[in-house]
Amino acid sequence: MHRAAVAADDAVRAAARDLNKWAAEARAGKIHTGRLTAVDRLMLADASGASGPADLNEILTANDLERSGRAMDKLSAADRTRLDRLLADAKTPQEKAYLMKALAAGHDVNDIQTFDGKIHGKDPAWLQRHLTPIVTRGDSMKDKGTDPVSGANMNMQIQDFDGQMWVQGGDGTEGTCVASSTVTARAMVDPVYALSLTGGPSGREDDPEAFRRRLVDEQHRVHEEGHGDPGWDGMDLKGKTEVVNKEISPETGSSYEMHEVPDANARREALPDIEKAVADGKPVPIGVQGQDSSGNRVGHAMMIVGQEGDKLEIYNPWGKTTWVSEDDFVNGGMAKASDNRLPDAYVVHLPQD
């Protein structure tokens, strides 16, 4: 009887997941402004990065499209004229899309004009490398099994800028997983912020060592903001809630609320809200836990950044992304995104619309 009830619940959840995805993919209609032509809307909705499949690497999320349209309608006549000129002068659809993404993230026209001065005329590959921390490969969802020792997926994708990974502490040795996953998530939703890390003050640098220094400095700032442990080792859930709301909420327009998911039923109930959030383009922080070889409790923070079918894309601040199934999330299979010390999701932070 219980098995039948779970199966029925799973069927309802799968239908809700697909509806969320289809709603998010009605992309051009998300730009609710009369100030863009139908062609403009389609071009912006379809703009994608130079690398990876277009449908997995769209620059503007459903949330970006909706927020940028609303922001555009609120501009003064003078600011609207300035923004129209910047958009008209953009050399590629990708450049235009990143300007709109900056508007969606809450930047005013002065900020966007400065940003445009740094990226104007750059080719799509340069733009993606500097402004998009997470790029998804076409073969990233292929199941290549798990490592027999660590339990992690063999199909892991390194996320880097010019060879320097988006990794906690710059090399993976620090325990700043909450701060580091938050910094990367903010860079995903705010290209102006991303460029400040990758391109430096001029916005035009291609220096992995300088990027590493800026990245670690920013991870440390956020760690201290959340009153993380001294020595760059861990942050409690109160601090995590604080930094997520300070660092990601303004750019997405949604406050985040912590939800404990201590068992399979709670995780199953949370899945529709998780999948709706990431389909809209709002990263979802997730905490995982387990035990080390001595039986001591260990925990780790990651970020859910994508959803396709029954799979979730996980960014691990060890500098990698991978995909896990809904079943992995529900039933203690999160070692696939980390290692066998960390099988269980125990908390998520969900955006509140």
Residue, then its C-alpha position, 0 to 999 in steps of 0.5 A: m500500500h505504501r509503495a503504491a502511494v509513493a508511486a502515485d505521488d511520484a507520478v504527480r510530482a513528475a507531472a508538476r516538474d514537467l509543467n514547471k519546465w514547460a512554463a519556464e521554457a515559454r521564454a519570450g513571453k516572460i518579457h512583459t514589456g511593450r518596449l521590445t519587438a517580438v523579434d527582440r524578445l525571441m532573440l534575447a530568449d534564444a541567446s546562448g553561450a558559445s560553448g555547450p548545447a544552446d538549450l543547456n546554456e541559455i544566457l537569460t533565465a525565465n526569471d531574468l526575462e521577467r525581471s528585465g522586462r519589469a525593470m525596463d518598464k520602470l525606467s525614466a524616459a532618459d534612462r530608457t533612451r540610454l539603454d535602448r542605445l546600448l542595446a542597439d549598439a551591441k555587436t552580438p545577441q550574446e552581448k545584448a543578452y548580458l546587458m539585459k541580465a545585468l538589468a535583471a540583476g538590479h543594476d541601474v543604467n549607469d552601472i550597465q553603461t560602465f559594464d557595457g564599456k568593458i564587454h562591448g565588442k567582445d566575441p561570444a566565447w570571451l563573454q561566456r568565459h568571463l560572465t558565465p561561471i557554469v557551462t554545461r557540456g552536451d555529454s554531462m548527463k551521460d551515466k559513466g558510473t561512480d568511482p569505486v573508492s569515493g562513490a562520486n560520479m565519474n562524469m564530473q565537469i570542471q568549472d574554471f576560468d582560464g584553468q583556475m577552478w571556481v573552487q573553495g579556497g582557490d585549491g579546495t583546502e579551505g572549509t568555506c563551502v557555504a561562502s564559496s557556493t554562494v559566491t559562484a551562485r551570485a556570479m551565475v545570476d549577476p554578470v557584473y559581479a562575475l566580471s568583477l571576479t574574472g576581469g578585475p577592475s578593468g573588466r578585461e583581464d585574462d589572468p587566472e592567478a589574479f582571478r584566484r586572489r579575487l575569488v578567495d578574497e570574496q569567499h572570505r568576505v562572505h564567510e565572515e559576513g555569515h560569521g563562519d568559523p575562524g580558520w575558514d572552516g564551516m558556517d552554521l545554518k543561521g549564517k548560511t541563511e543570512v549570506v544567501n539572502k544578502e548575496i543572492s536574493p537581491e539579484t533573483g528578487s526572491s528571499y530564501e527560506m530554510h527547509e529541513v529535509p531529514d528523510a526521504n518523504a521530506r525530500r520528496e515533498a521539497l522536489p517540486d519547489i526545488e525544480k520550479a526554482v531552478a527551472d526559473g533560474k534561481p539557484v537552490p542551496i543544499g546541505v548534505q551530510g554523513q559520517d567520516s571513517s571514524g564515525n564523526r558527522v561531516g557536512h558540506a554545502m553545494m548548489i542545485v543549478g539546473q534541472e532536466g527531466d528527472k535529473l538535477e545539476i549540482y555545483n560542488p564548490w570543490g570546483k565541479t558540476t555533475w548530475v544526480s537523479e531525483d531518486d539520488f536526492v530523495n534516497g541518500g545518493m548525494a555521494k555522487a555529487s561529492d563523495n561517500r562521506l556525504p550521502d544525505a541531503y538534510v537542508v535546502h534553502l528555497p526562494q519564496d516568490 
